[in-house]
Amino acid sequence: MNKYTQKISEKMQNQLREYVKTQTKRQGFLNENDLEGLESSVIPGNIKLNEGFTLDDLIKTFKLSMVTESLTDQYAEVHLGGAKKYNADWFHDYIAGFWIPDEKGHMEPHKKILMNLGLYEADLDKELKYAAEQTSYPPKHRGGNLPVQLTTYGMLQECVTDYWYKLQANIFPVNSKARKALLKVKGREALHTFQFRNLTAFQLEDDPGLLEPFLETISNFEMPGNHIPNVKEYEKRAVEWIPYMNGTVFEQLKRIIKNLYNVLDDPMNFGKLMLEYANSREMRLISFLPNSYVLKVANALKWSHGIVGEVILEQVGLSSLAPAYGGMYGKFRNPIKRWINDKFNLRDYFNFKGDSLTSN
């Protein structure tokens, strides 16, 4: 049972309804032309893979994508349940009228590419059937069911898959049907990220008190593949595979942080969020100081939240998003900011090992 509740003002509900109306006009779903010839569009022997990343590994990444995408109805059940419980008709309209029909087109390209890589359709259909029968995602969902939590979860999930599909697409030759189809799926995931992000921002603008459940969703976030029996082992290896697919986990983190900051659009709230996140995950912000002490100081000096937020933005290469301060205020805070920047290491904060990211 959710310990939080949410009531959106009538004015904001109308704004959300109007936003959903404009977004549901943005069609561009995958169609038959996007799928035509995908199962024979590339000669597997011509695909160049990095050393240490085998064709079997590549196949597993596509099985992970195919099976996870095939369970749209189960994820939709969570979204629609939250919309009904909190009378969020705007969210119901977005999920039922746009997100579901769009997402339902994302499984087939991955399936056809697996056929291109030498797998039999009948075997793939058995895997899909097994996943549907053995998975019960709704009770496993840990992100909360308030509308603001569901849009936050959606933003994070779509942000992760947006980057993942980009990496998968770039494995295939330029101008190949496989690459084009995957980049179209990636584009739809990017659009969903943008939409979920804006829906989240509207709700937090209406009620800043929703920051706590917003944080809870971020702290508890995990991809649905962790709860699908026949691909959960692949989900555990996804982070390991990213560097072999010419990506970096740090870039994925940067994309997530950028979206979180754009939701809040305020270094102070962003810094507060990051401090609370560190505390919830028992992460050490500054190596020689206990988190409890750092949090006490930060909560006593509210402006320090903004400094922490700016430091994190700078360390992931998003300094352009942070405001610059001059005059006497800048002279006062900039030395403190430099000290924190010097002591704070984002890779330690998120427990990086090389380019791998492990959760605490």
Residue, then its C-alpha position, 0 to 999 in steps of 0.5 A: m500500500n502506498k504511504y503517499t497520496q496525490k491530489i492534483s488541482e483542477k487547473m493543473q488537471n486541465q493543463l495536463r489534459e491539454y498537454v496529452k491531447t497535443q502529444t497524442k497527435r504525434q503518431g509516427f508509430l512503426n509500420e509494415n514498411d519499417l519491418e519489411g525485409l528485416e529478417s534478412s537485411v544483414i549478413p551476420g558474418n559482416i557484423k563487426l563485434n568488439e573483442g570480448f563481445t560474441l555473437d551469442d552476447l549480441i543475441k542475448t541483448f536482442k532477446l532481452s529487448m524482444v521479451t521485455e517489449s513483449l510484455t507491454d500489457q503488464y506494464a500498462e496494467v500498472h499505469l492504468g491501475g494508478a490512473k484509475k485509483y487517483n482519477a487521473d483521466w489525463f494519464h489514462d488517456y496518454i497510456a491507453g491512447f498513445w503509449i500502449p499502441d506505440e510500445k506494442g510495435h517495438m517487439e517485432p523489430h527485435k524479433k525479426i533481427l533475431m531471425n536475421l541472426g539465425l534464430y527460428e521464429a518458432d523458437l522465439d515464439k516459445e520464448l515469448k509465450y513462456a515469458a507471458e505465462q511465467t511473468s506477473y509484473p504488476p505485484k513486482h513493481r516497486g516504483g509506487n502507483l501515484p501518477v507522479q511516481l508512474t510518470t517518473y518511472g516511465m521517464l527513467q525506463e524510457c531514458v534507459t531503453d532510448y540509449w540501449y537501442k541506440l547502441q544496438a542500432n549502431i552495431f549494424p551497417v549504416n543504411s541497413k534496414a536493421r539499423k534504420a528500424l532500431l533507430k526509429v524505435k529509439g526515437r519513439e523511446a526518446l519521445h516517451t522520455f520527453q513526454f513522461r518528463n514533462l508530465t512529471a514536471f507539471q505535477l511537481e510544479d502543482d505540488p512541490g510536496l510530491l518530491e518525496p514520492f518522486l525520490e522514492t521512485i528514483s531510489n527503488f527504480e529497476m528495469p522490468g527485465n529483472h522480473i522476467p524469468n527467461v531474461k533476468e540473467y541478461e538484464k543483470r549483464a546489460v551494464e557489463w555489455i554497454p562498453y562492448m557495444n561502444g557505449t559508456v555507463f557514464e553517458q547513460l548516467k549523464r542522460i538520466i541526470k539531465n532528465l532529472y534536472n530538467v524535471l526540477d529545473d532548480p539546482m537547489n531541489f536537484g541537490k536536495l534530491m541527490l543528497e537524499y538519494a545518496n542517503s537512501r542508498e547509503m552512498r558516501l558523498i564525501s569520503f571522510l565525512p559520514n552521510s548523516y553529518v553531511l545531511k545535517v549541515a546541508n539541511a541547516l544551510k539550505w543554499s548548500h543543496g544548490i552547490v551540491g546540485e551544481v557540482i554534480l551537473e559539472q562532473v557529468g559535463l552539464s555545467s551549462l545547466a547550472p547558473a553562474y553567480g557573481g558579485m559578493y554572493g559568488k565570492f562567498r559561495n564559489p570557494i565552498k563550491r570548489w572545495i566540495n567539487d575537489k572532495f566529491n567524486l561522482r564515480d565513487y558516489f555511484n560506485f563506479k569500477g572502470d566504466s561499470l556501474t554497480s548499485n549499492 
